[in-house]
Amino acid sequence: MKFELIMIICSALFGQCSTPTKQTPLFISHYECATVGYLRSLKTLDSMGADLVNNNKIIISFKCNDIIIS
């Protein structure tokens, strides 16, 4: 089994979210997927900058989906 990271960027101010995006590569464990999810979320917020994040109340969520590869 592998795990697929899906990230969603939302504005709490406007109540809108981006289309969920599948991230690559697939991960070999849920732990690896979750860890990368937190790190990529932090990196994305950092790249957006404090002003954009604060002014739009940006939040990022993610999930790790099980992928069965035969």
C-alpha positions as MATLAB code, in Angstrom:
seq = 'MKFELIMIICSALFGQCSTPTKQTPLFISHYECATVGYLRSLKTLDSMGADLVNNNKIIISFKCNDIIIS';
ca = [
       0.000    0.000    0.000;
       1.129    3.548   -0.742;
      -0.218    6.910    0.381;
      -1.202    9.922   -1.696;
      -0.929   13.435   -0.243;
      -3.804   15.764   -1.123;
      -3.549   19.446   -0.165;
      -6.241   22.137   -0.016;
      -5.602   25.869    0.468;
      -8.506   27.865    1.934;
      -9.321   31.434    2.841;
     -11.232   31.530    6.122;
     -12.037   35.180    5.364;
     -13.824   34.420    2.085;
     -14.958   30.873    2.876;
     -13.407   29.549   -0.328;
     -10.962   26.734   -0.982;
      -8.802   25.747   -3.913;
      -9.385   22.553   -5.798;
      -7.693   19.706   -3.896;
      -4.314   18.957   -5.473;
      -2.590   15.601   -5.531;
       1.048   15.885   -4.553;
       3.844   13.684   -5.780;
       5.436   11.301   -5.165;
       3.409    8.580   -3.471;
       4.613    7.744    0.029;
       5.473    4.375    1.525;
       3.843    5.048    4.907;
       1.140    7.185    6.454;
       3.781    8.678    8.753;
       5.892    9.826    5.808;
       2.858   11.279    4.035;
       1.643   13.148    7.122;
       5.104   14.496    7.912;
       5.560   15.785    4.367;
       2.038   17.245    4.483;
       2.931   19.379    7.501;
       6.279   20.418    6.035;
       4.802   21.355    2.637;
       1.994   23.279    4.330;
       4.509   25.305    6.307;
       6.663   25.900    3.218;
       3.606   27.001    1.217;
       2.510   29.459    3.916;
       6.056   30.801    4.106;
       6.221   31.289    0.331;
       2.887   33.156    0.359;
       4.200   35.579    2.946;
       2.746   36.904    6.174;
       0.754   39.738    4.574;
      -1.184   37.507    2.167;
      -1.767   34.833    4.808;
      -2.898   37.369    7.422;
      -5.032   39.496    5.080;
      -6.870   36.476    3.634;
      -6.771   34.236    6.726;
      -5.198   31.438    4.694;
      -5.253   27.921    6.092;
      -3.942   24.737    4.525;
      -5.343   21.294    5.126;
      -4.227   17.960    3.799;
      -5.081   14.295    3.909;
      -3.256   11.079    3.112;
      -5.301    8.626    1.053;
      -4.531    4.910    0.903;
      -3.632    3.793   -2.604;
      -3.642    0.068   -3.304;
      -1.126   -0.810   -5.985;
      -1.393   -4.260   -7.460;
];
